[in-house]
Amino acid sequence: MLIEEQAPDRKTSEEERFQDDYYSYFESPENATRYTPSVWYLNEAFKQRSFSLLDLGCGNAALNKYLPERCDYLGIDHSEAAIQYCSKLYPNNKFAAQDLSVALPELASENQKFDAVVLAGLLFHNVDKETLEQKDDQELVQFCLDKLISEKGYLVLIVPFAYGDHPSHNLYARAEWLQKLLEKLLKVVNAKIVYENISLQIGLDKKVRQQKKTPDWFVPDSTTNYSNKYAGTYMATWTVIASP
């Protein structure tokens, strides 16, 4: 297990979350910096040519808003509600409603390779849809590197994290803790880090406060001593890109 502290139990199922506005903050302009660093890097790496991208646990496919047209996109999520939403919003892109335990071996058996495999918000939250059992992040990353990424392709880890104003949970404390975890993971799987970036989602807390359904991680009081490392008031994102 990559992390010593599992995420708190979910109060609602994935399907219920996609039927209300739980994930609507993903698509807000204040959340753009979650995705733009990785898109910038891929644009530079694949200048003037098309590239294929596999978005694992794509959710509402918010990443799609920032990708260039020359990107050949495939999004996979175990939520049927999410994929129905994505398919209507992005009819020209490909989506599949499958659990990753089924989808990934199928892609590997067909020898499908991608120039970029993206895990956006999936690490630490990769669970079995039926049992909600936490899956092994290291095993997932290793499989992507060994079976799904092209020879000159990239693994893109987009890892958002919450923080606040309490000394134990401020931006520096949370960022340092998460950076060490990610670098340790990539060292274990023998991946070479080629790019790291930390971005702030400024003003996102105001958008979250306006939602009918508040995300489980959100705590209105930024000065409190949060109950776990997933809770917070503000949001930032580590983007780490690695090559096999």
Order of alpha helices (4+ residues) and beta strands (2+ residues): alpha-alpha-beta-beta-alpha-beta-alpha-beta-alpha-beta-alpha-beta-alpha-beta
